[in-house]
Amino acid sequence: MTENKVFIAEQETLLEVKEQTEKLIRNLIPTDAPIYGMVIHEASDLNPATRVEYLGANKDFKPMSMNMATHAMDYGSWADWSWLKANVPVMCGWDGEIKYYLNPDDYTKKVDGTASDVSNANFAGNAMAVIKKIYKKEYKVGSDRYVYFCERQVDPDFQPVGFNVKGKVRDYMLIPMFYGSIDGNGRMRSIAGQWSCLTASGSSSDNSSGTAIGTTEQNTAILKTSASGLFFGGPLTNTLADICVMLTRSTDSQSSFGSGMCSSYVEDKAQHYGTQINKVVGGGRFYGSDDNKSFNKIFHSAVLGSYMLWQRDPYMVAVNGRIKVSTDYTYNLSGDGYLDTGCNVTANHYNATMHVVKGFGAIPSEEIEGTSATGYCDHTWVNATITAVSLRFGDCVDGLVDGLWARALSAVAADAWWHCGASLLLPAPAAA
């Protein structure tokens, strides 16, 4: 297949885009769908608490903040945002059809108060959370990264990043509430009460199923669940990570939402290396803690906030350090047909700056080095001599280098170590 390439725009073009966008923000904010935005001063300010500047309808907003003692989120000025309110937990069928809604504060119950199937492995489907379609506009001017969101397509530069599934834009996506587990029928599940697919493993030849579970085996399990099933990764996770930055006005996801299980590792297979069975977590849409050993959640998803297992994200690969991405969930472990970003990674580094890839979002840049407390506060591991399939978010042995922007581009697709998990993403059923 023919590969595409993306090139960095001239500085004058970016300045013109900035000027036009600011004009748009000043004059064309519709009352039914405001434009929310931010600029991240990536190079001039490495302090995660001060480098984000609000733009647009949220210019004077109070950001969200997590009380780590009570585990409750203070929504600041964001409580009434319609996109956020549409993020609700559901039980859905195999192909993403919503069967019923869960009580957002107690998943063991349906919204009508009767018992739910959130822990029922025999339920014909999965526990997922709705992510409503949103349009995103993103670009850089120098080292400043501008990101705007709107629930309608204001102009062609606002794109449904993460909602284009192989050429069909979906009204919503369903993200996993729980880490992916593979059931007795070989299907990838999102159900409470189950061990994640590799949590009993010690190496590629000694894991919970007795066989190695690499990317190909995980993909087989996902497709056995649904022909439209996807890995939880790709452009949607970039969109969600940026929304998290905007909601909290900070690029430190662990300080903003909780540190999850980032330091729960135990060097003992019998203790599952410090990982835990998927369990129901209370507290509504968000739950945060700072003890470094508890399930946390973001947008009703423990996968986003817990940092228990790396999540396989084959929609980004690094071929000898050259990053290639899939903007529409096309799957190819060699990166054939993926968008060639023109960007390379060469060595392990902390993320302080990002490259912007149209239709995909932010990818790691080595322009400026950060730390676990500066920049994006997360780490990227690199092996530039292989074709590496991306892992995302971090695991229970990596501590404060984990986070929404953490990446491992250091392992081949067949890598099946105990910490290489995967979870289910489902698109809304396509319109006929």
Secondary structure, DSSP 4 states (H G I P E B T S, - for coil): -PPEE--PPPHHHHHHHHHHHHHHHHH---SSS--EEEEEETTT---TTTSEEEEETTTTPPPPEEETTTTEEE-TT-TT-HHHHT--EEEE-TTS-EEEEEETTEEEEETTSSB--TT-TTSSSEEEEEEE--EEEEEEETTEEEEEEESS--STT-B-TTTEETTEE-SEEEEESS--EE-TTS-EE--TT---TTTT-SBTTBSTTSS---HHHHHHHHHHH-TT-EES-HHHHHHHHHHHHHHHT-S-HHHHH--TTTT---S-GGGGGG--------STT-B--SSSSS--BBTTBHHHH--SSEEEEEEEEEETTEEEE-SS----TT-TTSEEEEEE--S-EEBS-EEEETTTEEEE--SSB-BTTBTT--EEEE-TTSEEEEEES--TTSGGG-STT-EEE-S-TT---TTEE--EEEEPPPP-
